[in-house]
Amino acid sequence: MLLTITTTHHPASDLGHLLHKHPDRTQRFELAAGVAHVVYPEVSDERCTAALVLEVDPVELVRSARSSPGEGFSLGQYVNDRPYAASSLLAVALGKVFGSAMRGRCAARPELAETGIPLELHVPVLPCRGGPEFAGRLFGPLGWTVSATPIALDPAFPEWGESRYVDLRLTGTLRLADALTQLYVLLPVLDDAKHYWVAADEVDKLIRAGGEWLAAHPERELITARYLAHQRRFATEALARLSELDDRPAEADETPEVSNTHDTADERLPSLAEQRRAAILAELRTAHAARVVDLGCGEGNLLRTLLSQREFTEVVGVDVAAGALNTAEARLRLENLPERQRARIKLFQGSVTYADDRLIGYDAIVLSEVVEHLDLPRLPALAAAVFGVARPSTVVMTTPNAEYNTRWGSLPAGTKRHPDHRFEWTRAEFAAWADEVSTTYGYENRMLPVGPEDPERGAPTQLAVFTKNEGTS
């Protein structure tokens, strides 16, 4: 099996720092499935390529009893495509060999680890159950340009047609950590097979590696089902946990669709994230806001919605993470937009807790699922920056309702919806904070529920609309 990772970032040799593998050394790693090697076929300041080569021993793989149940006595365990076709075994090698890079750790170049760089990932032989178009459905929404070239069964006999293998090449500008984790998750999804026993800990691996990009992926149900080998109990748990990241409540009588078919799930109700975007859009329209800032825009889900509506003449996305902005730019495909459309949107780096003169003069600022990611002592700085300095006519803010958390069957008592949440407010706590900010800075506020309301716990998301008092500057 072979994977190559190429960058033209300058100096390109910094790829060695990000991967924690020195370009001047050939390195060998013993794995349960065989032996992995890391080599650098080309190294220069202009272009650098790292290659991960995995030599699989099918006989040893059977002896280690890590193969799927029911196959141990089959000749197919010894004669198969595992030595040369990328699969879940290559994903395991990625996790073992490039674990630090996948976690985004790089003491030598910490700023580079958080930056999107030009990348090309190449897997020459990859099983793709679903055809080349399926590879595009998986990687395209993540910001990649996808080339999946079918491989003939035998070039000498073209009438035999194409095999189920493709030559996959991905190009894009992403953080290396994101690129590796996406490949780690999607390799076994493309193959639709796991070459080892799938247990409960695979759910944790999926959540750690997939994180927020999988929560927002349009094919997340299918990805989850395939990654977990169509084990319904594991897929149900994983989808519930991903719903927490996307804030999508699972109704008590709703069971996620996980079957042995290779189709996506049936039509479903809009996710809470979608309902939240719709609620924000409605409030911006009510306020007649034309120039809007999405402060803490992340990877651009709300920006995409705003950009699709012509009444918003200027849309600005601001985030503290350069990697998130790079992903947003790729997902919005800004380089392909017509000039007039491209002129409507701006992206720049900034913090929600620092006064920023670039935000002055806009009609509205949106803080969607942002405030809970801050430490409580930093909230006065956010209030001062947004309400005291930027002072838009309207501020729309959403945040989770902590009271609703008990509706999540998979969320243990006292656990927050997202590991990065520093706190989560009850409805009374959010209302008290909103009143204090409004009194201090000359605004009025009203509170709205978003999502299905529980008679006792309220809605899963709480939305506040702050309107600047007339006559205040």
C-alpha positions as CSV (number, residue, x, y, z in Angstrom):
1,M,0.0,0.0,0.0
2,L,1.2,3.5,-0.8
3,L,0.3,7.0,0.2
4,T,2.2,10.1,-0.8
5,I,1.8,13.5,0.7
6,T,3.1,16.5,-1.3
7,T,3.2,20.2,-0.5
8,T,4.5,23.3,-2.4
9,H,4.3,25.4,0.7
10,H,7.6,27.4,1.0
11,P,9.8,26.1,2.4
12,A,8.3,22.8,1.4
13,S,10.8,20.9,3.5
14,D,8.8,22.0,6.6
15,L,6.6,19.0,5.9
16,G,9.2,17.0,7.8
17,H,8.5,19.1,10.9
18,L,4.7,18.7,10.6
19,L,5.0,14.9,10.1
20,H,7.7,14.6,12.8
21,K,9.7,12.5,10.3
22,H,13.1,13.8,9.2
23,P,13.5,13.9,5.4
24,D,17.1,12.6,5.5
25,R,16.1,9.4,7.3
26,T,14.3,6.3,6.1
27,Q,12.1,5.1,9.1
28,R,10.6,1.7,9.8
29,F,7.6,0.9,12.1
30,E,6.5,-2.5,13.2
31,L,2.7,-2.9,13.1
32,A,0.4,-5.8,13.8
33,A,-0.4,-6.0,10.1
34,G,3.1,-5.7,8.8
35,V,5.8,-3.1,8.4
36,A,5.4,0.6,7.6
37,H,8.2,2.7,6.0
38,V,8.4,6.5,5.7
39,V,10.6,7.9,3.0
40,Y,10.9,11.2,1.1
41,P,11.2,10.8,-2.7
42,E,11.7,14.5,-3.2
43,V,12.8,17.3,-0.8
44,S,13.4,20.9,-1.7
45,D,12.2,24.3,-0.6
46,E,9.8,24.4,-3.6
47,R,8.3,20.9,-3.4
48,C,8.4,18.1,-0.8
49,T,6.9,14.6,-0.9
50,A,6.6,12.1,2.0
51,A,5.6,8.5,1.2
52,L,4.1,6.0,3.6
53,V,4.6,2.5,2.4
54,L,2.8,-0.4,4.2
55,E,4.0,-3.9,3.6
56,V,1.2,-6.3,4.7
57,D,1.8,-9.9,5.6
58,P,-1.5,-11.7,5.0
59,V,-0.4,-14.8,6.7
60,E,0.6,-13.0,9.9
61,L,-2.6,-11.0,9.7
62,V,-4.6,-14.2,9.9
63,R,-2.4,-15.6,12.7
64,S,-2.9,-12.5,14.8
65,A,-6.6,-13.2,14.8
66,R,-7.4,-9.5,13.9
67,S,-9.4,-10.4,10.8
68,S,-13.2,-10.2,10.5
69,P,-15.1,-13.0,12.2
70,G,-16.3,-15.9,9.9
71,E,-13.4,-15.5,7.5
72,G,-10.5,-17.2,9.3
73,F,-10.8,-20.5,7.5
74,S,-11.3,-19.0,4.0
75,L,-8.6,-19.1,1.4
76,G,-9.4,-15.5,0.8
77,Q,-7.7,-14.7,4.0
78,Y,-4.4,-15.6,2.4
79,V,-5.0,-14.6,-1.3
80,N,-6.5,-11.1,-1.4
81,D,-5.8,-7.4,-2.2
82,R,-4.5,-6.4,1.2
83,P,-0.8,-6.2,0.3
84,Y,-1.4,-3.5,-2.4
85,A,-4.9,-1.9,-2.1
86,A,-5.3,0.9,0.5
87,S,-7.8,0.0,3.2
88,S,-8.5,0.3,6.9
89,L,-5.0,-1.2,7.4
90,L,-3.5,1.9,5.9
91,A,-5.7,4.0,8.1
92,V,-4.3,2.1,11.2
93,A,-0.8,2.8,9.9
94,L,-1.6,6.5,9.5
95,G,-2.7,6.7,13.2
96,K,0.4,4.9,14.4
97,V,3.0,6.6,12.2
98,F,1.6,10.1,12.0
99,G,-0.3,10.3,15.3
100,S,1.2,13.6,16.4
101,A,0.6,15.2,13.0
102,M,-3.0,14.1,13.1
103,R,-3.4,15.8,16.5
104,G,-2.0,19.0,15.0
105,R,1.0,19.0,17.3
106,C,4.3,20.6,16.1
107,A,6.6,22.2,18.6
108,A,9.0,23.3,15.9
109,R,6.4,25.0,13.7
110,P,3.2,25.5,15.9
111,E,1.9,28.3,13.7
112,L,2.3,26.2,10.6
113,A,0.4,23.3,12.1
114,E,-2.6,25.7,12.5
115,T,-2.3,27.0,8.9
116,G,-3.8,25.6,5.7
117,I,-1.0,24.7,3.2
118,P,-1.2,23.5,-0.4
119,L,-1.4,19.7,-0.3
120,E,-1.7,16.8,-2.7
121,L,-2.6,13.3,-1.3
122,H,-2.2,10.4,-3.7
123,V,-3.3,6.8,-3.1
124,P,-2.6,4.9,-6.4
125,V,-4.8,1.8,-5.6
126,L,-7.9,2.3,-3.5
127,P,-11.0,0.1,-3.3
128,C,-14.0,2.4,-3.9
129,R,-17.4,0.7,-3.5
130,G,-19.7,3.2,-5.1
131,G,-17.5,4.3,-8.0
132,P,-15.4,7.4,-8.6
133,E,-18.3,9.7,-8.0
134,F,-18.6,8.4,-4.5
135,A,-15.1,9.6,-3.7
136,G,-16.2,13.1,-4.8
137,R,-19.2,12.9,-2.5
138,L,-16.9,12.2,0.5
139,F,-14.0,14.5,-0.1
140,G,-15.6,17.3,-2.1
141,P,-17.5,18.9,0.8
142,L,-14.3,19.0,2.8
143,G,-12.7,21.4,0.4
144,W,-10.7,19.0,-1.8
145,T,-10.5,18.9,-5.6
146,V,-11.0,15.2,-6.2
147,S,-9.6,13.1,-9.1
148,A,-10.6,9.4,-8.9
149,T,-9.5,7.6,-12.0
150,P,-10.9,4.0,-12.4
151,I,-8.4,1.2,-12.8
152,A,-9.0,-1.3,-15.5
153,L,-9.4,-5.0,-14.5
154,D,-6.7,-5.8,-17.1
155,P,-5.2,-3.2,-19.5
156,A,-4.6,-6.0,-22.0
157,F,-8.3,-6.8,-22.1
158,P,-10.2,-3.6,-22.0
159,E,-13.5,-5.4,-22.8
160,W,-13.4,-6.7,-19.2
161,G,-14.2,-3.3,-18.0
162,E,-13.2,-1.4,-14.9
163,S,-12.3,-2.8,-11.5
164,R,-13.7,-1.5,-8.2
165,Y,-10.3,0.3,-7.6
166,V,-9.5,3.9,-8.3
167,D,-6.3,6.0,-8.4
168,L,-7.2,8.8,-6.0
169,R,-5.6,12.2,-6.0
170,L,-6.8,15.0,-3.7
171,T,-5.6,18.6,-4.0
172,G,-6.5,21.5,-1.8
173,T,-5.3,24.0,0.9
174,L,-6.0,22.5,4.3
175,R,-4.3,22.0,7.6
176,L,-2.2,18.8,7.4
177,A,-3.9,17.5,10.6
178,D,-7.3,17.9,8.9
179,A,-6.1,16.2,5.8
180,L,-4.7,13.2,7.7
181,T,-7.8,12.7,9.9
182,Q,-10.1,12.9,7.0
183,L,-8.1,10.2,5.1
184,Y,-8.0,8.1,8.3
185,V,-11.8,8.1,8.6
186,L,-12.6,7.8,4.9
187,L,-10.2,5.1,3.7
188,P,-12.3,2.3,5.3
189,V,-15.5,4.1,4.3
190,L,-14.5,3.9,0.6
191,D,-13.5,0.3,0.9
192,D,-16.7,-0.4,3.0
193,A,-14.7,-2.9,5.1
194,K,-12.8,-3.1,8.3
195,H,-10.0,-5.7,8.4
196,Y,-10.1,-6.0,12.1
197,W,-12.7,-6.5,14.8
198,V,-15.0,-3.5,15.3
199,A,-15.6,-2.9,19.0
200,A,-17.1,0.0,21.1
201,D,-13.8,1.9,21.1
202,E,-14.2,2.4,17.4
203,V,-16.9,4.9,18.2
204,D,-14.5,7.0,20.2
205,K,-11.9,6.8,17.4
206,L,-14.4,8.1,14.9
207,I,-15.5,11.0,17.1
208,R,-11.9,12.0,17.9
209,A,-10.8,11.9,14.3
210,G,-14.0,13.1,12.6
211,G,-15.0,15.8,15.1
212,E,-16.8,18.8,13.7
213,W,-16.1,18.2,10.0
214,L,-18.0,14.9,10.1
215,A,-20.8,16.4,12.2
216,A,-21.5,18.8,9.4
217,H,-20.8,16.4,6.5
218,P,-23.8,15.8,4.2
219,E,-22.9,12.1,4.1
220,R,-22.4,11.6,7.8
221,E,-24.9,8.9,8.2
222,L,-23.4,6.8,5.4
223,I,-19.9,7.5,6.6
224,T,-20.7,6.5,10.1
225,A,-22.5,3.3,9.0
226,R,-19.6,2.2,6.8
227,Y,-16.8,3.1,9.2
228,L,-18.5,1.1,12.0
229,A,-19.0,-1.9,9.7
230,H,-22.8,-1.4,9.7
231,Q,-23.0,-2.3,13.4
232,R,-26.3,-0.7,14.2
233,R,-25.7,-0.2,18.0
234,F,-22.4,1.5,17.4
235,A,-23.6,3.6,14.5
236,T,-26.6,4.8,16.6
237,E,-24.3,5.9,19.4
238,A,-21.9,7.6,17.0
239,L,-24.7,9.5,15.3
240,A,-26.1,10.7,18.6
241,R,-22.7,12.0,19.6
242,L,-22.2,13.7,16.3
243,S,-25.6,15.2,16.7
244,E,-24.3,16.8,19.9
245,L,-21.5,18.4,17.9
246,D,-24.0,19.6,15.3
247,D,-26.6,20.2,18.0
248,R,-29.1,18.0,16.3
249,P,-31.5,16.5,18.9
250,A,-32.4,12.8,18.4
251,E,-36.1,12.4,19.1
252,A,-37.0,9.6,21.5
253,D,-38.8,7.6,18.8
254,E,-36.2,8.3,16.1
255,T,-33.6,5.6,15.3
256,P,-30.9,6.7,12.8
257,E,-31.1,4.7,9.6
258,V,-28.2,2.2,9.5
259,S,-28.6,-0.6,7.1
260,N,-26.6,-2.9,4.9
261,T,-27.5,-0.9,1.8
262,H,-25.1,1.7,0.5
263,D,-27.6,4.5,0.2
264,T,-27.9,7.5,2.3
265,A,-30.6,7.8,5.0
266,D,-34.2,8.6,4.1
267,E,-35.5,12.2,4.2
268,R,-35.2,13.6,7.8
269,L,-36.3,16.7,9.6
270,P,-33.9,19.6,9.5
271,S,-31.0,19.4,12.0
272,L,-30.9,21.8,14.8
273,A,-27.9,23.5,13.1
274,E,-30.1,24.0,10.0
275,Q,-33.0,25.3,12.2
276,R,-30.6,27.7,14.0
277,R,-29.3,29.1,10.7
278,A,-32.9,29.6,9.5
279,A,-33.8,31.4,12.8
280,I,-30.7,33.7,12.4
281,L,-31.6,34.4,8.8
282,A,-35.2,35.4,9.9
283,E,-34.0,37.8,12.5
284,L,-31.5,39.5,10.2
285,R,-34.3,40.0,7.7
286,T,-36.6,41.4,10.4
287,A,-33.8,43.9,11.2
288,H,-33.4,44.7,7.5
289,A,-29.7,44.0,7.9
290,A,-27.8,44.2,4.6
291,R,-24.1,44.2,5.8
292,V,-23.5,41.3,8.2
293,V,-20.6,40.0,10.2
294,D,-20.4,36.3,11.2
295,L,-18.0,36.6,14.2
296,G,-16.5,33.2,15.0
297,C,-17.5,31.9,11.6
298,G,-15.7,28.6,11.9
299,E,-15.7,26.7,8.6
300,G,-18.3,28.8,7.0
301,N,-21.7,27.1,7.3
302,L,-23.6,30.3,8.1
303,L,-21.5,32.2,5.6
304,R,-22.7,29.9,2.8
305,T,-26.3,30.6,3.8
306,L,-25.9,34.3,3.9
307,L,-24.0,34.4,0.6
308,S,-26.9,32.6,-1.1
309,Q,-29.3,35.4,-0.2
310,R,-29.1,38.5,-2.4
311,E,-30.4,40.9,0.3
312,F,-27.1,40.6,2.2
313,T,-24.9,42.9,0.2
314,E,-21.8,42.4,2.3
315,V,-20.9,39.3,4.3
316,V,-17.9,39.2,6.5
317,G,-16.5,36.1,8.2
318,V,-14.1,36.5,11.1
319,D,-12.4,33.7,13.1
320,V,-9.4,33.4,15.3
321,A,-8.2,30.1,13.6
322,A,-6.5,30.5,10.3
323,G,-7.2,26.9,9.5
324,A,-10.9,27.4,9.9
325,L,-10.8,30.4,7.5
326,N,-8.8,28.4,4.9
327,T,-11.4,25.6,5.1
328,A,-14.2,28.2,4.8
329,E,-12.6,29.7,1.7
330,A,-12.2,26.2,0.1
331,R,-15.8,25.2,1.0
332,L,-17.2,28.4,-0.4
333,R,-15.1,27.9,-3.5
334,L,-14.4,31.7,-3.5
335,E,-11.9,31.4,-6.4
336,N,-14.6,30.1,-8.6
337,L,-17.2,32.7,-7.8
338,P,-18.2,35.4,-10.3
339,E,-16.5,38.7,-9.6
340,R,-19.7,40.4,-8.4
341,Q,-20.4,37.6,-6.0
342,R,-16.8,37.4,-4.8
343,A,-16.9,41.1,-4.0
344,R,-19.8,40.5,-1.5
345,I,-17.7,38.4,0.9
346,K,-14.6,39.0,3.0
347,L,-12.7,36.7,5.4
348,F,-10.2,37.9,7.9
349,Q,-8.6,36.7,11.1
350,G,-9.7,38.2,14.4
351,S,-10.8,37.5,18.0
352,V,-14.2,38.0,19.5
353,T,-12.6,39.4,22.7
354,Y,-10.5,42.2,21.1
355,A,-11.8,45.5,19.9
356,D,-11.6,45.6,16.1
357,D,-12.2,48.8,14.1
358,R,-12.9,46.7,11.0
359,L,-16.2,45.6,12.5
360,I,-17.5,49.2,13.0
361,G,-20.4,50.3,10.8
362,Y,-22.0,47.0,10.0
363,D,-25.8,46.5,10.3
364,A,-25.6,43.2,12.3
365,I,-23.1,40.9,14.0
366,V,-23.9,37.2,14.5
367,L,-22.3,35.2,17.3
368,S,-23.6,31.7,16.6
369,E,-22.5,29.0,19.1
370,V,-19.4,31.1,20.0
371,V,-19.8,32.4,23.5
372,E,-19.7,29.0,25.2
373,H,-16.2,28.4,23.9
374,L,-14.8,31.3,26.0
375,D,-13.7,31.2,29.6
376,L,-16.2,33.1,31.7
377,P,-13.7,35.8,32.8
378,R,-13.4,36.7,29.1
379,L,-17.0,37.5,28.6
380,P,-16.7,41.2,29.6
381,A,-14.1,41.6,26.9
382,L,-16.4,40.1,24.3
383,A,-19.2,42.4,25.4
384,A,-17.0,45.5,25.3
385,A,-15.7,44.6,21.8
386,V,-19.0,43.8,20.2
387,F,-21.5,46.1,22.1
388,G,-19.1,48.8,23.2
389,V,-16.8,49.3,20.1
390,A,-18.4,47.7,17.0
391,R,-21.9,48.7,18.2
392,P,-24.0,47.3,15.3
393,S,-27.7,48.0,15.2
394,T,-28.4,44.3,15.8
395,V,-26.6,41.5,17.4
396,V,-27.9,37.9,17.1
397,M,-26.5,35.4,19.5
398,T,-27.2,31.7,19.9
399,T,-25.9,29.3,22.6
400,P,-26.9,25.9,23.9
401,N,-29.6,25.6,26.6
402,A,-28.0,23.5,29.4
403,E,-31.4,22.5,30.7
404,Y,-32.1,20.6,27.5
405,N,-29.0,18.4,27.8
406,T,-30.8,15.6,29.7
407,R,-32.7,14.9,26.5
408,W,-29.5,13.5,25.0
409,G,-29.5,9.9,26.1
410,S,-25.9,9.5,25.2
411,L,-24.8,12.6,27.2
412,P,-23.9,11.6,30.8
413,A,-25.2,13.9,33.5
414,G,-23.1,17.0,34.0
415,T,-21.4,16.6,30.6
416,K,-21.3,19.4,28.1
417,R,-22.3,19.0,24.5
418,H,-18.9,19.7,23.1
419,P,-15.5,19.0,24.7
420,D,-14.4,22.6,24.0
421,H,-17.4,24.2,25.7
422,R,-16.2,26.1,28.8
423,F,-19.7,26.5,30.2
424,E,-23.3,26.1,29.1
425,W,-26.0,28.5,30.3
426,T,-29.5,27.7,31.6
427,R,-32.2,30.0,30.2
428,A,-32.2,32.1,33.3
429,E,-28.5,32.5,33.2
430,F,-28.4,33.6,29.6
431,A,-31.3,36.0,30.1
432,A,-29.5,37.6,33.1
433,W,-26.3,38.1,31.1
434,A,-28.3,39.5,28.2
435,D,-30.0,42.0,30.5
436,E,-26.8,43.1,32.1
437,V,-25.1,43.7,28.7
438,S,-28.2,45.5,27.4
439,T,-28.3,47.9,30.4
440,T,-24.6,48.6,30.2
441,Y,-24.4,49.3,26.5
442,G,-27.8,50.7,25.6
443,Y,-29.5,47.8,23.9
444,E,-32.9,46.0,24.3
445,N,-33.0,42.2,24.0
446,R,-35.5,39.5,23.5
447,M,-35.1,35.7,23.8
448,L,-36.3,33.1,21.4
449,P,-36.3,29.3,21.4
450,V,-34.8,27.3,18.5
451,G,-35.6,23.7,18.0
452,P,-38.3,21.4,19.5
453,E,-39.4,22.7,22.9
454,D,-39.7,20.5,25.9
455,P,-42.4,21.6,28.4
456,E,-40.0,21.6,31.3
457,R,-36.5,22.0,29.7
458,G,-37.2,24.5,26.9
459,A,-35.6,24.3,23.5
460,P,-32.1,22.9,22.8
461,T,-30.8,26.3,21.5
462,Q,-31.6,29.7,22.9
463,L,-31.3,32.8,20.7
464,A,-31.0,36.4,21.8
465,V,-31.6,39.4,19.6
466,F,-30.1,42.6,20.8
467,T,-31.3,45.9,19.3
468,K,-29.5,49.1,19.9
469,N,-31.7,51.8,21.5
470,E,-32.6,54.7,19.3
471,G,-30.6,57.9,20.0
472,T,-27.5,56.0,21.2
473,S,-24.3,56.3,19.2
